[in-house]
Amino acid sequence: MFWVQFFSRHASVQKILAISSVTRCTSKSVKHGRSVCLRSIFFNSVKYYPTKLVLGIETSCDDTAAAVVDDTGKILGEALHSQNEVHLKTGGIIPPVAQQLHRENIERIVKETLCVSGISLDELSAVATTVKPGLALSLGVGLEYSLKLVDKYKKLFIPIHHMEAHALTIRLINQVEFPFLVLLISGGHCILVVAQGVSDFLLLGQSMDIAPGDILDKVARRLSLTKHPECCRMSGGKAIEHLAQQGNRLQYELGAPMQHHPNCNFSFSGLHSNATRIIMQKEKEEGLQEGHLLSCVTDIAAAVQHAVALHIAQRTHRAILFCIKSGILSQTNATLVVSGGVASNQYIRRALQIVTDATNFNLLCPPPRLCTDNGVMIAWNGIERMRAGLGVLHSTDGIRYEPKASLGIDISEQVGEVAIKVPSLEVPLNELATINL
């Protein structure tokens, strides 16, 4: 069985007051590409709140997000403004545009979050905000706004590493104990790390060039998928996944990257070049100029998605074998956590499920809405750090954002030196083909 099972965390039985009702409301406005998602929880009679309440603020890229989370993991309120439709029209994220949209929406998003949560700024224990890594102009907006709140209301400040937040999100909904292996795959990152504790990571491998989400977006733009009637409102990665379901990946061979590099690093630039070459060749055969839809877009989408999934699965397989051989992770009851925007791709998840089934690992993924950038993961990371007593600041003097920031201690060279050979796995993925991992 290839589908990942999701587990929901039950509310604590130690709550003093019963929840009288839980309402979820989602309001969407397509005007200016705006989409706001809210969740509110109302308590019967007198409010009861646990010791700690953290407001999380996320502006690392193109989503303005905020959430309030308590120290039991309860999401009291959240809001999100997506810039997706705006950037689809421009063919990619333009940092000054993203910055301006963050500025226009951050105050409203924070106020909506506090409103639906029923929490005032005075009741907060701390403000947690993404400060690294990400787009400099976007990070700056979130940090500037947060520091004003912290200064005005005299709150603790918790600077958050965006990738650490993604890695620890699973602990909000599952009782996952340290250590565990984490694969972070998104439009900006592809990282394999071992989470040994809060803010304690071992870096096994990372992309040496572009990220998996980046190649999917680039191929989608080159194929002009925004002109496809089924994909006009989808992000590049979503469009590729959607069309790939109708395609035959065997029609095109993109090759497997880094076959002679026995480490856990990734490289997707070669796949991008090969896909571009195939697209140009098919345009010539069909007599089309760039910007027109090819007749074979579904097959190209399937081939690209398969190549990306294969590369990710092979490197992750080696990481698992290295962790077992080196004793970093136990051979029993070990876990692989997959998070980040690309983690919502079901084909890639099935490929990873094949690997974890073969190695007796548990595969866990946050639900899709928590895989993409969100305020909940930032607030939860703040709770984790408060519990551990790590990086909770009483003074914000000297706090700066960092567009580039590594995660953990880099042991990727040691991984390469061990040179573990990854065995081949052949398991049916769909009716069209088998996947050799």
C-alpha positions as CSV (number, residue, x, y, z in Angstrom):
1,M,0.0,0.0,0.0
2,F,1.7,3.2,-1.2
3,W,-0.5,6.0,0.4
4,V,0.8,7.8,3.4
5,Q,-1.4,7.6,6.4
6,F,-2.0,10.8,8.3
7,F,-2.6,10.8,12.0
8,S,-4.4,13.6,14.0
9,R,-3.5,14.5,17.5
10,H,-6.2,14.2,20.1
11,A,-6.9,17.0,22.5
12,S,-5.5,16.7,25.9
13,V,-7.8,15.0,28.5
14,Q,-6.4,17.5,31.1
15,K,-8.3,20.4,29.7
16,I,-10.3,22.1,32.6
17,L,-13.0,23.5,30.4
18,A,-14.8,21.6,27.7
19,I,-14.8,23.0,24.2
20,S,-18.4,24.0,23.4
21,S,-17.9,24.3,19.7
22,V,-15.3,24.3,17.0
23,T,-15.9,26.2,13.9
24,R,-13.8,26.4,10.8
25,C,-14.4,29.1,8.4
26,T,-12.7,29.7,5.1
27,S,-13.2,32.9,3.2
28,K,-11.6,33.4,-0.2
29,S,-11.4,36.4,-2.4
30,V,-9.9,36.1,-5.8
31,K,-9.5,39.8,-6.2
32,H,-5.8,40.7,-6.4
33,G,-5.0,37.0,-5.9
34,R,-6.0,37.1,-2.3
35,S,-6.9,34.0,-0.3
36,V,-7.5,34.1,3.5
37,C,-8.0,31.0,5.6
38,L,-9.2,31.3,9.1
39,R,-9.8,28.8,11.9
40,S,-11.5,29.8,15.1
41,I,-12.2,28.0,18.4
42,F,-14.7,29.2,20.9
43,F,-14.7,28.1,24.5
44,N,-17.7,27.7,26.8
45,S,-18.1,30.4,29.5
46,V,-14.8,31.6,30.9
47,K,-11.7,31.4,28.8
48,Y,-9.1,28.8,29.8
49,Y,-5.6,29.1,28.3
50,P,-2.5,27.1,29.1
51,T,0.7,28.6,30.2
52,K,2.1,29.6,26.9
53,L,0.6,31.2,23.8
54,V,2.8,32.0,20.8
55,L,2.0,34.2,17.8
56,G,3.8,32.9,14.7
57,I,4.5,35.2,11.7
58,E,5.8,33.9,8.4
59,T,6.9,36.1,5.4
60,S,9.9,34.2,4.1
61,C,8.8,34.1,0.5
62,D,5.4,34.8,-1.1
63,D,2.8,34.0,1.6
64,T,1.9,36.3,4.4
65,A,0.8,34.0,7.3
66,A,0.2,34.1,11.0
67,A,-1.2,31.8,13.7
68,V,-1.7,31.5,17.4
69,V,-0.8,28.1,18.9
70,D,-0.8,27.1,22.6
71,D,1.6,24.8,24.4
72,T,-0.7,21.7,24.0
73,G,-0.5,22.1,20.2
74,K,-3.9,23.6,19.8
75,I,-4.3,25.9,16.8
76,L,-6.4,28.8,18.2
77,G,-6.5,30.8,15.1
78,E,-4.7,31.3,11.8
79,A,-4.8,33.4,8.6
80,L,-3.0,33.4,5.3
81,H,-2.7,35.7,2.3
82,S,-1.5,34.0,-0.8
83,Q,0.3,35.8,-3.5
84,N,0.1,32.9,-5.9
85,E,-2.2,34.4,-8.5
86,V,-0.2,37.5,-8.7
87,H,3.1,35.7,-9.3
88,L,1.5,33.3,-11.8
89,K,0.8,36.3,-14.0
90,T,4.4,37.4,-13.9
91,G,5.9,34.0,-14.5
92,G,7.7,33.9,-11.2
93,I,8.2,35.6,-7.9
94,I,9.5,39.2,-8.2
95,P,11.0,40.1,-4.8
96,P,9.9,43.8,-4.7
97,V,6.4,42.8,-5.6
98,A,6.3,40.1,-2.9
99,Q,7.7,42.7,-0.4
100,Q,5.0,45.2,-1.3
101,L,2.2,42.6,-0.9
102,H,3.6,41.6,2.5
103,R,3.5,45.2,3.6
104,E,0.0,45.6,2.4
105,N,-1.3,42.5,4.2
106,I,0.7,41.7,7.3
107,E,-1.2,43.9,9.7
108,R,-4.5,42.6,8.5
109,I,-3.4,39.0,8.7
110,V,-2.2,39.3,12.2
111,K,-5.3,41.1,13.3
112,E,-7.5,38.4,11.8
113,T,-5.5,35.7,13.4
114,L,-5.9,37.3,16.9
115,C,-9.6,38.0,16.3
116,V,-10.6,34.5,15.4
117,S,-8.4,33.0,18.2
118,G,-9.9,35.3,20.8
119,I,-6.5,36.2,22.0
120,S,-5.3,39.7,22.7
121,L,-1.7,40.8,22.2
122,D,-1.4,41.3,26.0
123,E,-2.2,37.6,26.5
124,L,0.6,36.3,24.3
125,S,3.7,34.8,25.8
126,A,5.9,35.4,22.8
127,V,6.1,36.4,19.1
128,A,7.9,33.9,16.9
129,T,9.0,35.1,13.4
130,T,10.9,33.6,10.5
131,V,14.2,35.4,10.2
132,K,16.1,32.9,7.9
133,P,16.4,31.7,5.2
134,G,14.3,33.3,2.5
135,L,13.9,36.3,0.2
136,A,15.6,39.2,1.9
137,L,12.9,41.8,1.1
138,S,10.2,39.4,2.3
139,L,12.0,38.5,5.5
140,G,12.5,42.1,6.3
141,V,8.8,42.9,6.3
142,G,8.0,40.2,8.8
143,L,10.9,41.0,11.1
144,E,10.2,44.8,11.1
145,Y,6.5,44.3,12.0
146,S,7.3,41.7,14.7
147,L,9.9,43.8,16.4
148,K,7.4,46.7,16.6
149,L,4.9,44.4,18.3
150,V,7.5,43.0,20.7
151,D,8.7,46.4,21.6
152,K,5.2,47.9,22.1
153,Y,3.7,45.0,24.1
154,K,7.0,43.9,25.9
155,K,6.8,40.4,24.7
156,L,9.5,37.7,24.3
157,F,10.8,37.3,20.8
158,I,11.8,34.0,19.2
159,P,13.7,34.1,15.9
160,I,12.8,31.1,13.7
161,H,14.8,29.1,11.1
162,H,12.3,28.4,8.4
163,M,13.6,24.9,7.6
164,E,13.7,24.0,11.3
165,A,10.0,24.9,11.5
166,H,9.2,22.7,8.6
167,A,11.2,19.8,10.2
168,L,9.4,20.0,13.5
169,T,5.9,20.6,12.3
170,I,5.2,16.8,12.4
171,R,5.5,16.9,16.2
172,L,2.5,19.2,16.3
173,I,0.2,16.4,15.1
174,N,2.2,13.2,15.9
175,Q,4.1,12.2,19.0
176,V,7.4,11.7,17.2
177,E,10.4,11.3,19.4
178,F,14.0,12.4,18.6
179,P,16.0,11.4,16.6
180,F,14.3,11.0,13.2
181,L,15.2,11.5,9.6
182,V,13.8,14.5,7.8
183,L,13.5,15.2,4.0
184,L,12.6,18.9,3.3
185,I,11.6,19.4,-0.3
186,S,10.2,22.7,-1.6
187,G,10.6,25.4,-4.2
188,G,13.7,26.7,-2.5
189,H,15.2,23.7,-0.7
190,C,16.0,20.0,-0.9
191,I,17.6,18.9,2.4
192,L,18.2,15.6,4.2
193,V,18.8,16.0,7.9
194,V,18.6,14.0,11.1
195,A,16.7,15.9,13.8
196,Q,18.4,15.0,17.1
197,G,16.5,17.6,19.1
198,V,15.1,21.1,18.9
199,S,17.8,23.2,17.0
200,D,20.0,20.1,16.9
201,F,20.4,18.7,13.3
202,L,22.9,16.7,11.3
203,L,23.0,17.7,7.6
204,L,23.4,14.6,5.4
205,G,22.8,16.2,2.0
206,Q,21.3,19.1,0.1
207,S,20.7,20.3,-3.4
208,M,23.9,21.5,-5.1
209,D,21.9,23.7,-7.5
210,I,18.2,24.2,-7.8
211,A,15.4,22.7,-5.7
212,P,12.8,20.1,-6.8
213,G,9.9,22.6,-6.7
214,D,12.0,25.0,-8.8
215,I,12.5,22.5,-11.6
216,L,8.8,21.6,-11.6
217,D,7.9,25.3,-11.8
218,K,10.4,26.0,-14.5
219,V,9.3,23.2,-16.7
220,A,5.6,24.2,-16.2
221,R,6.5,27.8,-17.3
222,R,8.4,26.5,-20.3
223,L,5.4,24.3,-21.3
224,S,3.1,27.4,-20.8
225,L,0.8,25.4,-18.6
226,T,-1.0,28.5,-17.4
227,K,-2.6,28.4,-20.9
228,H,-3.8,24.8,-20.4
229,P,-7.6,24.9,-19.5
230,E,-7.1,22.5,-16.6
231,C,-4.1,24.3,-15.1
232,C,-4.6,28.0,-15.6
233,R,-5.0,28.7,-11.9
234,M,-2.5,26.1,-10.6
235,S,1.0,26.6,-9.4
236,G,3.7,25.0,-11.6
237,G,4.2,22.0,-9.4
238,K,0.5,21.3,-9.1
239,A,0.0,21.6,-12.9
240,I,2.8,19.1,-13.5
241,E,1.4,16.6,-11.0
242,H,-2.1,17.0,-12.4
243,L,-1.1,16.5,-16.0
244,A,1.3,13.7,-15.2
245,Q,-1.6,11.5,-14.1
246,Q,-2.7,11.5,-17.7
247,G,0.7,11.0,-19.2
248,N,3.1,8.1,-20.0
249,R,6.5,8.8,-18.4
250,L,8.1,6.1,-20.6
251,Q,7.8,8.3,-23.7
252,Y,10.9,10.4,-22.6
253,E,14.1,9.5,-20.8
254,L,15.6,12.3,-18.7
255,G,18.4,10.3,-17.1
256,A,19.3,9.9,-13.4
257,P,21.6,12.6,-11.9
258,M,24.7,12.0,-9.8
259,Q,24.9,8.2,-10.3
260,H,28.6,8.3,-9.7
261,H,28.4,10.4,-6.5
262,P,27.8,8.0,-3.6
263,N,26.5,10.7,-1.2
264,C,23.2,12.2,-0.3
265,N,23.4,15.5,-2.2
266,F,21.0,16.3,-5.0
267,S,21.2,18.0,-8.4
268,F,18.2,19.0,-10.5
269,S,19.8,21.4,-13.0
270,G,20.7,18.6,-15.4
271,L,17.1,17.3,-15.4
272,H,16.0,20.8,-16.2
273,S,18.3,21.1,-19.1
274,N,17.3,17.7,-20.5
275,A,13.6,18.6,-20.2
276,T,14.2,21.9,-21.9
277,R,16.0,20.1,-24.8
278,I,13.1,17.7,-25.2
279,I,10.5,20.6,-25.2
280,M,12.5,22.5,-27.9
281,Q,12.8,19.4,-30.0
282,K,9.0,18.7,-29.8
283,E,8.2,22.4,-30.6
284,K,10.4,22.0,-33.7
285,E,8.6,18.8,-34.7
286,E,5.2,20.3,-34.2
287,G,6.1,23.6,-35.8
288,L,5.3,25.6,-32.7
289,Q,6.9,28.7,-31.2
290,E,7.7,28.9,-27.5
291,G,4.5,29.9,-25.6
292,H,2.2,27.5,-27.4
293,L,0.9,24.2,-25.9
294,L,2.5,21.0,-27.2
295,S,0.3,18.0,-27.9
296,C,2.5,15.9,-25.6
297,V,2.5,18.0,-22.4
298,T,1.1,15.2,-20.3
299,D,3.9,12.8,-21.3
300,I,6.6,15.4,-20.6
301,A,5.0,16.2,-17.3
302,A,5.0,12.5,-16.3
303,A,8.6,12.0,-17.4
304,V,9.8,15.1,-15.4
305,Q,7.9,14.2,-12.3
306,H,9.1,10.6,-12.4
307,A,12.8,11.7,-12.8
308,V,12.5,14.1,-9.9
309,A,10.8,11.4,-7.7
310,L,13.4,8.8,-8.7
311,H,16.3,11.1,-7.7
312,I,14.8,12.1,-4.4
313,A,13.9,8.5,-3.5
314,Q,17.4,7.1,-4.3
315,R,19.2,9.8,-2.3
316,T,16.8,9.3,0.6
317,H,17.3,5.5,0.5
318,R,21.1,6.1,0.9
319,A,20.5,8.4,3.8
320,I,18.4,5.8,5.6
321,L,21.0,3.1,5.0
322,F,23.8,5.5,6.3
323,C,21.8,6.3,9.4
324,I,21.3,2.6,10.2
325,K,24.9,1.7,9.4
326,S,26.4,4.5,11.5
327,G,24.0,3.9,14.4
328,I,22.5,7.4,14.2
329,L,19.0,5.8,13.9
330,S,17.7,2.5,15.2
331,Q,16.8,-0.3,12.8
332,T,13.5,-0.6,14.6
333,N,10.8,2.1,15.0
334,A,12.7,4.7,13.0
335,T,10.9,7.5,11.2
336,L,11.3,9.5,8.0
337,V,9.5,12.8,8.0
338,V,8.8,14.5,4.7
339,S,7.8,18.1,4.7
340,G,7.8,21.3,2.6
341,G,5.6,22.3,-0.4
342,V,6.7,19.4,-2.7
343,A,5.9,16.9,0.0
344,S,2.2,17.3,-1.0
345,N,3.1,15.6,-4.4
346,Q,1.4,12.2,-4.2
347,Y,3.7,10.5,-6.8
348,I,6.8,11.5,-4.9
349,R,5.2,10.3,-1.6
350,R,4.5,6.9,-3.2
351,A,8.1,6.6,-4.3
352,L,9.3,7.4,-0.8
353,Q,6.8,5.0,0.7
354,I,8.4,2.2,-1.4
355,V,11.7,3.1,0.1
356,T,10.4,3.2,3.7
357,D,8.5,-0.1,3.3
358,A,11.8,-1.7,2.1
359,T,13.8,-0.3,5.0
360,N,11.1,-0.8,7.8
361,F,10.9,3.0,8.4
362,N,7.7,4.8,9.3
363,L,6.8,7.5,6.7
364,L,5.1,10.6,8.2
365,C,4.0,13.7,6.4
366,P,2.2,16.8,7.8
367,P,-1.2,17.3,6.1
368,P,-0.8,19.3,2.8
369,R,-1.9,22.7,4.3
370,L,1.0,22.4,6.9
371,C,3.5,21.3,4.2
372,T,3.4,24.6,2.4
373,D,4.5,27.8,4.2
374,N,2.2,28.7,7.1
375,G,2.0,30.6,10.4
376,V,1.2,27.4,12.4
377,M,4.6,25.9,11.9
378,I,6.3,29.1,13.0
379,A,4.2,29.4,16.2
380,W,4.7,25.7,16.9
381,N,8.5,26.1,16.5
382,G,8.2,28.9,19.0
383,I,6.5,26.6,21.5
384,E,9.1,23.9,21.0
385,R,11.9,26.5,21.6
386,M,10.2,27.8,24.7
387,R,9.9,24.3,26.1
388,A,13.6,23.6,25.4
389,G,14.7,27.1,26.6
390,L,16.5,27.8,23.3
391,G,16.6,31.1,21.5
392,V,13.9,32.9,23.5
393,L,15.0,36.5,23.6
394,H,14.2,39.2,26.1
395,S,16.1,41.8,24.0
396,T,16.0,42.1,20.2
397,D,19.1,44.2,19.9
398,G,21.2,43.2,16.9
399,I,18.5,40.8,15.4
400,R,18.9,40.6,11.7
401,Y,17.3,38.5,9.0
402,E,19.5,36.1,7.0
403,P,18.6,35.3,3.4
404,K,20.9,32.3,3.4
405,A,21.3,30.0,6.4
406,S,22.4,26.3,6.7
407,L,20.6,23.9,8.9
408,G,22.6,21.9,11.4
409,I,26.1,20.4,11.4
410,D,27.2,19.4,7.9
411,I,28.4,15.7,7.8
412,S,27.7,15.2,4.1
413,E,31.4,14.5,3.4
414,Q,31.4,11.7,5.9
415,V,28.3,10.3,4.2
416,G,30.1,10.3,0.8
417,E,33.2,8.6,2.3
418,V,31.1,5.6,3.5
419,A,30.0,5.3,-0.2
420,I,26.9,3.1,0.5
421,K,25.6,1.3,-2.5
422,V,21.8,1.7,-2.9
423,P,20.1,-1.5,-3.9
424,S,17.6,-1.4,-6.7
425,L,13.9,-1.6,-5.8
426,E,11.3,-2.5,-8.5
427,V,7.8,-1.9,-7.4
428,P,4.7,-1.1,-9.6
429,L,3.7,2.5,-9.2
430,N,0.9,2.7,-11.7
431,E,-0.5,0.8,-14.7
432,L,1.9,2.5,-17.1
433,A,5.3,1.6,-15.6
434,T,7.4,0.4,-12.8
435,I,9.8,2.5,-10.8
436,N,13.3,1.3,-10.3
437,L,14.8,2.8,-7.1
